[in-house]
Amino acid sequence: MALAEERETVIRISDADDQWDIYSASSKVMNKMSKAGFEPYKTDSEGNSYYKVGYEQVSFRKKSDSKRVMSDERRAALAANLAKGRANKKKKNQEEV
């Protein structure tokens, strides 16, 4: 198993192409790519993957500047709803047994 410093992901694009070339040695990134529906076109002997992704399929988002603010009443209502859902799930599981 490679050291954390060696498990890198490299994303490259040129103005001549309308696609991203992605190389990844990180299983975390490879799992995300797989869940997003991307399959590697090449996997080397060490298990590292290579992808070609269309230009429009990669986007960048601005990090949110603010955190979610919730009133105590809203927080209590959400907690009650969650507790109700858990109780219903537990009841349903007991009925199935």
C-alpha positions in Angstrom: 0.0 0.0 0.0 1.4 3.4 -1.0 2.0 6.1 1.5 -0.6 8.8 1.8 1.8 11.3 0.2 2.0 9.0 -2.9 -1.8 8.5 -3.3 -2.3 11.5 -5.5 -4.9 12.6 -8.1 -3.8 14.7 -11.1 -6.4 16.5 -13.2 -5.2 18.0 -16.5 -6.9 19.9 -19.3 -5.6 21.7 -22.3 -7.2 24.3 -24.5 -6.9 22.0 -27.5 -9.1 19.3 -25.9 -12.6 19.4 -24.6 -11.9 16.7 -22.0 -10.2 16.3 -18.7 -7.4 13.7 -18.3 -7.5 12.4 -14.7 -5.0 10.0 -13.1 -5.7 8.8 -9.6 -3.8 6.6 -7.2 -6.3 7.4 -4.4 -9.0 4.7 -3.8 -11.2 7.4 -2.2 -11.2 9.4 -5.5 -11.6 6.2 -7.6 -14.7 5.3 -5.5 -16.1 8.8 -6.1 -15.5 8.5 -9.8 -17.2 5.1 -9.9 -20.2 6.3 -8.0 -20.5 9.2 -10.4 -20.6 6.7 -13.3 -17.1 7.1 -14.7 -15.1 4.0 -15.6 -11.3 4.1 -16.1 -10.1 3.5 -19.6 -6.8 2.2 -18.2 -5.7 0.7 -14.9 -2.0 0.1 -14.3 -0.3 -2.8 -12.5 -0.4 -0.9 -9.2 -4.2 -0.4 -9.4 -4.0 3.3 -10.3 -6.7 4.5 -12.7 -6.8 6.8 -15.7 -10.0 8.5 -16.9 -11.1 10.8 -19.7 -14.0 13.0 -18.8 -15.9 15.5 -20.9 -15.2 19.2 -20.2 -18.8 19.9 -19.2 -18.8 17.1 -16.6 -16.4 18.8 -14.2 -17.4 21.9 -12.3 -16.1 24.0 -9.5 -18.2 25.4 -6.7 -17.4 28.3 -4.4 -17.1 27.2 -0.8 -20.0 28.5 1.3 -19.0 31.4 3.5 -21.8 30.9 6.0 -22.8 28.1 8.2 -26.4 26.9 8.6 -28.2 28.9 11.4 -31.1 27.1 13.0 -33.4 28.3 15.8 -33.8 26.2 18.9 -37.4 25.5 17.9 -36.5 24.3 14.5 -33.7 22.1 15.9 -36.2 20.6 18.4 -38.8 20.0 15.6 -36.1 18.2 13.5 -35.0 16.1 16.5 -38.6 15.1 17.2 -39.2 14.1 13.6 -36.0 12.1 13.6 -37.0 10.3 16.8 -40.4 9.5 15.3 -38.8 8.1 12.2 -36.5 5.9 14.2 -39.3 4.6 16.3 -41.3 3.8 13.2 -38.4 2.0 11.7 -37.8 0.0 14.9 -41.5 -0.9 15.1 -41.5 -2.0 11.5 -38.4 -4.2 12.0 -40.0 -5.8 15.0 -43.2 -6.6 13.1 -41.1 -8.3 10.4 -39.5 -10.7 12.9 
